[in-house]
Amino acid sequence: MQDLSELGQLLATPKKIIITTHQKPDADALGSSLAWCRYLMKKGHTATVITPTDYPQFLEWMQGNDDVIIFSDKTEAESSALIKEADVICCLDFNVLARIGALGELVKNSPAKKVLIDHHLAPENFADFVFSDTKAAATAVLIYDLIVGLGDKAFLDIYIAECIYAGIMTDTGSFRYPSADRRVHLIVADLMLFNLDNARIHRLIFDTSTEERLRFLGYALSERLYVLNEYYTAFFTISAKDLERFHSQTGDTEGLVNYALSMEGIVLAILLIEREDGVKLSFRSKGEFSVSEFARRHFDGGGHRNAAGGNSDVGFSETVKRLMDILPTYKEQLLENYRKEKFVC
């Protein structure tokens, strides 16, 4: 990562700072943004979080949520003015400007200093300050590291701790992924000193399903799950009609792909969702099979080795067909990974 002293100099005097994150923010994206925003405000800066799209209601408990500006036709003028006036723009939990949609051009054309804080692979070269660590379990880990590294640990409080914890918890799969290493647990132990209620945070994020969301989940599992045992792959296909039928809200498909990955013998899990602006894909994998590479090569995406996203603009049925055409070329690689996973000691 870049030398922290340069960032320290940048933040030494009060500035107008914009913080943004990727489309459809998850707990790491929003938690990191709100934690960083609160820290900057406590440091004397004027800071505003602008998200490129809305986000799930189960994240709205986070401190600072009420002040978030969601970019839309109604807020475009306000957002554009704030970005134009900004001295610094912080880009969190993404590393390619295309990931923030229409905000991308505004950020790109702004004369403000850009600060990238992220843990995904293959960052785009657009930032003046880059704090990127692909081995970090979550962007929230980097936020903690930056605050402490800048000598400002005293600025940590219960609200910052909750936001950071939420980001780490979700991006590590509730601490079950290999990324939840010793250091992650040490950071969490530090956050717990603020009397953080970890059970409450888990409940607020994972135990707030509506009846329609549960019925949608049942429908997806029974009618939209396809298992290809010969390729050690399982995938969901969720059409626009499916989403409309169950009055789907932002966040209702969150975690769905993990159900496919939880099956014994499955190495690769995929979720395809038909949206107005194209087909969105989520990829998950076990072991050494890189879905980041898979998504980047075939679906204009990327991410981490075992969790990635992608896009397709060729239509829903054609995207499914394309996936089916691609999978046979990975049969040996998937078999090899299955054997490694099954017989690992």
Secondary structure, 3 states (H helix, E strand, C coil): CCCHHHHHHHCCCCCEEEEEECCCCCHHHHHHHHHHHHHHHHCCCEEEEEECCCCCHHHCCCCCHHHCEECCCCCHHHHHHHHHHCCEEEEECCCCHHHHCCHHHHHHHCCCEEEEEECCCCCCCCCCEEEECCCCCCHHHHHHHHHHHCCCHHHCCHHHHHHHHHHHHHHCCCCCCCCCCHHHHHHHHHHHHHCCCHHHHHHHHHCCCCHHHHHHHHHHHHHCEEEEHHHCEEEEEECHHHHHHCCCCCCCCCCHHHHHHCCCCCCEEEEEEEECCEEEEEEEECCCCCHHHHHHHHCCCEECCCEEEEEECCCHHHHHHHHHHHHHHHHHHHHHHHHHHHHCC
